[in-house]
Amino acid sequence: MKKQSHFSILNRKIHLKDSIIVAVQLAIVLITGVLLLLKLEVNWIQPPTVKGEQKEVEIDFERILEIAKTVPEAGISSWSDVDRLDVRSGKGMLKVGSDNH
């Protein structure tokens, strides 16, 4: 019997460790891909969207500013601190963006 060389043994150990690393990364990609495909069909991945019933709402901008002031991370104290106001009345949604993002 021929004795295996040191290079052959080292090569096998390196390939074993590298294949484990690649297999873990591949498993993560496969699992997250399946979750993305099933997110609309399985409620625990992404709960179903709840739609509001009231479509026509009057917007009180002073109330919006009061609410935005209560969020310390936003750093809003007046309308000059507001970068954008995104109103999507069809969806019943309003977003306030501050200068500090």
C-alpha positions in Angstrom: 0.0 0.0 0.0 1.1 3.5 -0.9 1.3 6.0 1.9 -0.7 9.2 1.3 1.2 12.4 1.0 0.9 15.2 3.4 -0.5 17.4 0.6 -3.3 15.0 -0.1 -4.4 14.8 3.5 -4.2 18.6 3.8 -6.1 19.1 0.6 -8.9 16.8 1.8 -9.2 18.7 5.1 -9.4 22.1 3.4 -12.0 20.9 1.0 -14.1 19.4 3.8 -14.1 22.7 5.8 -14.8 24.7 2.6 -17.7 22.5 1.6 -19.3 22.9 5.0 -19.1 26.7 4.7 -20.6 26.6 1.2 -23.3 24.2 2.3 -24.4 26.5 5.1 -24.5 29.5 2.8 -26.5 27.5 0.2 -28.9 26.3 2.9 -29.5 29.9 4.0 -30.2 31.1 0.5 -32.6 28.1 -0.2 -34.5 28.6 3.1 -34.9 32.3 2.7 -35.9 31.9 -0.9 -38.7 29.4 0.0 -39.9 31.8 2.7 -40.1 34.6 0.2 -42.1 32.4 -2.2 -44.5 31.3 0.5 -44.9 34.6 2.4 -48.3 35.5 0.9 -49.7 32.0 1.4 -48.6 31.3 5.0 -49.9 33.7 7.6 -47.2 33.3 10.2 -44.6 34.5 7.7 -46.5 37.6 6.6 -49.9 38.3 8.2 -52.6 39.3 5.8 -53.1 42.9 5.0 -56.0 44.6 6.8 -57.7 47.2 4.7 -59.5 50.2 6.3 -63.1 50.8 5.5 -63.1 54.6 5.8 -61.8 56.1 2.5 -62.5 59.8 2.9 -60.8 61.3 5.9 -60.1 65.0 6.5 -56.4 65.6 7.2 -55.6 67.8 10.2 -52.1 68.9 9.6 -51.7 70.4 13.0 -52.6 67.1 14.6 -50.1 65.4 12.3 -47.4 67.8 13.5 -48.3 67.1 17.1 -48.0 63.4 16.6 -44.7 63.7 14.8 -43.3 65.8 17.7 -43.9 62.9 20.1 -41.4 60.6 18.3 -38.0 61.6 19.7 -36.0 59.8 17.0 -37.6 62.0 14.3 -36.4 65.2 15.9 -39.3 67.2 14.7 -40.3 70.4 16.5 -41.8 72.4 13.6 -42.8 72.1 10.0 -39.3 73.2 9.0 -38.0 69.9 10.3 -40.3 67.9 8.0 -38.6 66.7 4.9 -41.6 65.0 3.2 -45.2 64.2 3.8 -46.4 61.1 1.9 -50.2 60.9 1.8 -51.8 57.9 0.2 -55.5 58.5 0.7 -56.6 55.5 -1.4 -54.7 53.2 1.1 -55.6 55.3 4.2 -51.9 55.9 4.9 -49.8 58.9 5.8 -46.0 59.0 6.3 -44.0 61.9 7.7 -40.3 62.0 6.9 -37.9 64.2 8.9 -34.8 66.0 7.9 -32.6 63.6 9.8 -34.1 60.7 8.0 
